[in-house]
Amino acid sequence: MDADERGFRVALVADEFVNPQPGGLDVLAVLAGDDWGAIQLPPAWYPDDVAGPLLDQVAEHVEEFERHDYDLVRVGDRAGLAQALGALGVGAPVAITPQTEDELRAFLAAHATVRSSRPV
Amino acid sequence: MAKVAFVAHCLLNQNARTAGGARCPGVYSPLVDELRAQGWELAQMPCPELTFTGLNRFWAVREQYDTLAFRRHCRRIAEGVAGAVAAHLERGDEVVLVGVDGSPSMGIRVTSSDPLRGGRPQWPDEATDLAPGRGILIEELLAALDARGAPAPRATGVTYVLPEHDPDTERAAFASFLEAR
């Protein structure tokens, strides 16, 4: 097997934090620096019939990461996410709507497991 | 009008990669930074392999995934992504696809192929099982867009799966792709 560099940490991220307005908080940069991956939530402007199938996919991804004990958090929110997760019996990850990079970094650090081995 | 790049799931989340395949802890920053620098918004596509065979899946070639069940799974995902692409096109946004060359699911120009692969898992020289072609989800996405009467977006693939991968070359080629109209 090749060396695998995954961080075992995944953040669900609201679209406005993935694609911030100029001068907005750059959540992806913080996640990259702190070894977290991102699952993007659909933009708020998507109609329900567009967002629904995408939220179902997000929930299926979360279910698989949760099953393997990856660290999961949520940054921001998206209407319909809780229902999509609930339909699979998955709880909503702990969440933050950060105002600053420092606030986000502290939150991520508080929810990052220090691992001595790979989760199964 | 916005510029929107529909990107393979693993560009933002390397945790979704097959074991042994994650090139960084999470966000694959070089290409995300390039997209941002050129004013592109990101739209992350689902990972069909993660939600079909899971995190502990074996490495596999396209033929192993090309089953009725996986095609059905990819069609369901592709319908959702096609709906999002169509929503952007309807408001006049420019859309491109960014896949993963060498992937059985997300390849744009190169996929993996070995008609004889099967049985006890082993992975011979990976350079021998690459072949021109698209991945299965990409095929199904283009079919779903065509069924909606939507044009096929311009598309490119990241190269970190390929044996000749060079980060600087990849980023330069990606920048040229994004600049082209």
Chai-1 contact restraints between the chains, C-beta under 6 A:
chainA,res_idxA,chainB,res_idxB,connection_type,confidence,min_distance_angstrom,max_distance_angstrom,comment,restraint_id
A,M1,B,G20,contact,1.0,0.0,6.0,A-B,restraint_1
A,D2,B,G20,contact,1.0,0.0,6.0,A-B,restraint_2
A,D4,B,A19,contact,1.0,0.0,6.0,A-B,restraint_3
A,D4,B,G20,contact,1.0,0.0,6.0,A-B,restraint_4
A,D4,B,A22,contact,1.0,0.0,6.0,A-B,restraint_5
A,E5,B,A22,contact,1.0,0.0,6.0,A-B,restraint_6
A,E5,B,C24,contact,1.0,0.0,6.0,A-B,restraint_7
A,E5,B,P25,contact,1.0,0.0,6.0,A-B,restraint_8
A,R6,B,Q14,contact,1.0,0.0,6.0,A-B,restraint_9
A,R6,B,N15,contact,1.0,0.0,6.0,A-B,restraint_10
A,R6,B,A22,contact,1.0,0.0,6.0,A-B,restraint_11
A,G7,B,P25,contact,1.0,0.0,6.0,A-B,restraint_12
A,G7,B,G26,contact,1.0,0.0,6.0,A-B,restraint_13
A,V10,B,N15,contact,1.0,0.0,6.0,A-B,restraint_14
A,V18,B,L42,contact,1.0,0.0,6.0,A-B,restraint_15
A,N19,B,E41,contact,1.0,0.0,6.0,A-B,restraint_16
A,L28,B,V27,contact,1.0,0.0,6.0,A-B,restraint_17
A,L31,B,G26,contact,1.0,0.0,6.0,A-B,restraint_18
A,L31,B,V27,contact,1.0,0.0,6.0,A-B,restraint_19
A,A32,B,V27,contact,1.0,0.0,6.0,A-B,restraint_20
A,A32,B,S29,contact,1.0,0.0,6.0,A-B,restraint_21
A,D35,B,P25,contact,1.0,0.0,6.0,A-B,restraint_22
A,D35,B,G26,contact,1.0,0.0,6.0,A-B,restraint_23
A,W36,B,G26,contact,1.0,0.0,6.0,A-B,restraint_24
A,G37,B,N13,contact,1.0,0.0,6.0,A-B,restraint_25
A,G37,B,Q14,contact,1.0,0.0,6.0,A-B,restraint_26
A,G37,B,N15,contact,1.0,0.0,6.0,A-B,restraint_27
A,G37,B,G26,contact,1.0,0.0,6.0,A-B,restraint_28
A,A38,B,L12,contact,1.0,0.0,6.0,A-B,restraint_29
A,A38,B,N13,contact,1.0,0.0,6.0,A-B,restraint_30
A,A38,B,V27,contact,1.0,0.0,6.0,A-B,restraint_31
A,I39,B,N13,contact,1.0,0.0,6.0,A-B,restraint_32
A,Q40,B,Q44,contact,1.0,0.0,6.0,A-B,restraint_33
A,V50,B,G83,contact,1.0,0.0,6.0,A-B,restraint_34
A,V50,B,A84,contact,1.0,0.0,6.0,A-B,restraint_35
A,V50,B,A87,contact,1.0,0.0,6.0,A-B,restraint_36
A,P53,B,G80,contact,1.0,0.0,6.0,A-B,restraint_37
A,L54,B,G80,contact,1.0,0.0,6.0,A-B,restraint_38
A,Q57,B,P46,contact,1.0,0.0,6.0,A-B,restraint_39
A,E60,B,T51,contact,1.0,0.0,6.0,A-B,restraint_40
A,E64,B,L50,contact,1.0,0.0,6.0,A-B,restraint_41
A,E64,B,G54,contact,1.0,0.0,6.0,A-B,restraint_42
A,E64,B,L55,contact,1.0,0.0,6.0,A-B,restraint_43
A,H68,B,L55,contact,1.0,0.0,6.0,A-B,restraint_44
